[in-house]
């Protein structure tokens, strides 16, 4: 029996008991039971029904409420694990991947100048990892909402890192800072960073373009695309087991009520900046009506 139904039974049981007693007394028992005796028996009957039926209903209510509390606790624990997974993936995992790329570059360095430059990049990345760990710990120990977003700073830093690795990056960001809430900034920038890193990891691309523009002058919607000229991938491969990045981007967009899609580039998408090949990641927020 559901929690709501149990509450209705508890609410209506005394009323129905009195109504049934009064009907039986006046319809059938009036010749045998006097008015005073009937009035005296009414509370006894209600108490008897309460002691038998309502006590059982209260026990069922307590059991149902306990189950609901356990379900809420399990959901809260799952949300905390999900938050931890996002913090690790968005910050530490991305930084460690860039660190591994720089280590590969260090192994391939042939002169002292290149070794020194790569070593400095490694130190910067290690500091980024350290800051990401501290920020993740602080975020997990405080309120989930984050309002101290440095708008576009994370994307620019990611673009610089990718350019050092030989990937040409074009940023065309036309969304003003005041168009999105702090929550929207966090989620959109996390999606953009992850899409950019996926290009470096999997696309084997030479060029990457990030475009974001409002849907109209003064409107609340926007369209953001991350395009590359790489080898591309089938949708089944993108959503395969172990591909957490695409799923996290999809979950973030869904939670915000945005449209999210990954598709191959074709001739209709070619605009001169990139050839008609590669992959497009697209995030769309519909304008409010």
Long-range contacts (C-beta under 8 A, 24 or more apart in sequence): 1-60, 1-64, 2-64, 3-61, 3-64, 3-65, 3-68, 6-57, 6-60, 6-61, 6-64, 7-61, 9-57, 10-54, 10-57, 10-58, 10-61, 13-49, 13-50, 13-53, 13-54, 13-57, 14-46, 14-49, 14-50, 14-54, 17-45, 17-46, 17-49, 18-42, 18-46, 21-45, 21-46, 80-140, 83-139, 83-140, 83-144, 84-136, 84-140, 85-244, 85-248, 86-190, 86-248, 87-135, 87-136, 87-139, 87-140, 88-136, 89-194, 89-244, 89-245, 89-248, 90-190, 90-193, 90-194, 90-248, 91-132, 91-133, 91-135, 91-136, 92-129, 92-132, 92-133, 92-136, 94-158, 94-193, 94-194, 94-197, 95-125, 95-128, 95-129, 95-132, 96-129, 97-197, 97-200, 97-201, 98-125, 98-128, 98-161, 98-197, 99-125, 99-126, 99-129, 101-165, 101-200, 105-165, 121-164, 125-161, 145-182, 145-183, 146-182, 146-186, 147-182, 149-182, 149-185, 149-186, 149-189, 151-177, 151-185, 152-189, 154-189, 154-193, 155-189, 155-192, 155-193, 155-196, 155-210, 158-193, 158-196, 158-197, 159-196, 159-210, 162-196, 162-199, 162-200, 162-208, 165-200, 166-206, 167-199, 167-200, 167-205, 167-206, 167-207, 167-208, 168-206, 168-207, 168-208, 169-196, 169-207, 169-208, 169-209, 169-210, 170-207, 170-208, 170-209, 170-210, 170-273, 171-210, 172-209, 172-210, 172-211, 172-212, 172-213, 173-210, 173-211, 173-212, 174-212, 174-213, 174-214, 175-212, 175-213, 175-214, 175-222, 175-224, 176-214, 179-214, 179-220, 179-222, 180-222, 183-256, 184-256, 184-285, 187-252, 187-253, 187-255, 187-256, 188-224, 188-283, 190-248, 190-249, 190-252, 191-224, 191-249, 191-252, 191-253, 191-260, 191-281, 191-283, 192-224, 192-226, 194-245, 194-248, 194-249, 195-226, 195-249, 195-281, 196-226, 197-245, 198-245, 198-246, 198-281, 199-226, 199-228, 199-230, 199-279, 202-230, 202-233, 203-228, 203-230, 203-231, 203-232, 203-233, 203-278, 203-279, 204-230, 204-231, 205-229, 205-230, 205-231, 205-278, 207-273, 207-274, 209-273, 209-274, 215-285, 215-286, 215-287, 216-287, 219-287, 220-285, 220-287, 220-288, 221-284, 221-285, 221-286, 221-287, 221-288, 222-284, 222-285, 223-282, 223-283, 223-284, 223-285, 224-282, 224-283, 224-284, 225-280, 225-281, 225-282, 225-283, 226-280, 226-281, 226-282, 227-265, 227-269, 227-274, 227-278, 227-279, 227-280, 227-281, 228-274, 228-278, 228-279, 229-265, 229-274, 229-275, 229-277, 229-278, 230-277, 230-278, 230-279, 231-278, 232-264, 232-265, 232-277, 232-278, 232-279, 233-279, 235-262, 238-262, 249-281, 253-283, 256-285, 257-285, 258-283, 258-284, 258-285, 259-283, 259-284, 259-285, 259-286, 260-284
